[in-house]
Each structure stands twice: as C-alpha cells, then as structure tokens.
Amino acid sequence: MLEIAMLIMMVTTLIAMVVLYLRGRGGRFGGGFGSSRPIETGSLSVTGVSPCPDADGEQYVTITGELSGPSVPSTVVYGRFAWDVRRWPAIGDDIAVVYPVGKPDRWRLAHPGARPGLGG
C-alpha cells in the first residue's frame, strides 16, 4: 500500500514540474512574452524617475510614467531597471515599450540598451 501512495506522489510531482516548465517557457499553460499571445508596442512617457546616484556603471532606477498604445488608454505604470548612470532617464523622455494585448501592467522595455538614451 505504501508503494502505491509513493507512486502517486511521484507522478503528481512529475506532472507539476512539467506544468511549471511549460508555464515558464510561455507554453500551453500560460507564461509571458514567450507565448504565442500577441504583443503590442506602445510608448512610455516618463513622469517620474529616481535620482541618479553618484556611483559609476549600472545602478537601479525606478521609472514612473504614462503608458499608451493602440488598444490601451493612458495608464500609469512603474518599473525598476538596471540603468547606466551616464544615460540616466529624465522626466519627459519617451521610451518604446511592449506589453501583452490588453495587459499594460505587464510592460517591458522594447529594446533595453539598444537605443541611445537607454542604459545596458
């Protein structure tokens, strides 16, 4: 009887691990940007930014702004990123972002570090 209970526990654990793996890759059970869900490109107008530290290299920055896109009205969002202090963002900057359709709270930078003005 103990062997059957142990077998059921092992099979349940294996199924749970497969589901978690597929979720992380954006497969059938959810996931993020790796899934087949369509994404939209929008613009983040920076309305607030943490002060630039005196240190060199990449430091953490918190950015607040209004995200707008094709199917999303202006939505206030914020995020924390590693950013090069020589290219620190400023209030009024417009940054290209991507997000799943209808879910602007899950936004990300479109091309982190690939454009002038962004750290990376």
Buried (B, 14 or more C-beta within 10 A) or exposed (E): EEEEEEEEEEEEEEEEEEBEEBBEEBBEBEBBEEBEBEBBEBBBBBBEBBEBEEEEEBBEBEBBBBBBBEEBEEBEBBBEBEBBBEEBBEEEBEBBBBBBEEEBEEBBBBEBBEEEEBBB
